Amino acid sequence: MKVAFVEPFVKAARDVFQLMMDLDAQRGDLRASEQLVPSKDASVAIGVTGDLLGSILYSFPRQMTLEMVEIMAGMPVDELDSFVISALGEVANIISGNAMAYLNSANYMCNINPPQIVLGQETALEMVTRKALIVPLRTRIGEFDIFITLKEQA
């Protein structure tokens, strides 16, 4: 997988966190994983099709998820209920959609599938690549990971 596929997701995540939650997101060091397993409590998987094939997994700690939705909704939330899960899926969907626009400008025509929510850290997901690149992003309310498994369509 090309490291060049990482920057559109980092830029999109930074933009969305800044615009929707007034939060700065700083990228940590990339690392590789041979499994696509959620690293945190609440995760969103989004499939990518078109010129690139694969999945993106956004993985958030429980408390950060609650604080994100509280900021966006302007009301307190204290459990990972259907409202919170829906909001988290929408954040991941917006980030992914924006990343697809950045990839499109680099001549990769791609689409995304509807988000799938994964709660807990026990579930392993399928990958189209041998390794996932994990991009940690830090904000003042917590750190989350973006797992990227993309390959060019043969």
Secondary structure, 3 states (H helix, E strand, C coil): CCHHHHHHHHHHHHHHHHHHHCCCCEECCCEEECCECCCCCEEEEEEEEECEEEEEEEEECHHHHHHHHHHHHCCCCCCCCHHHHHHHHHHHHHHHHHHHHHHHHCCCCEEECCCEEEECCCCCECCCCCCEEEEEEEECCEEEEEEEEEEECC
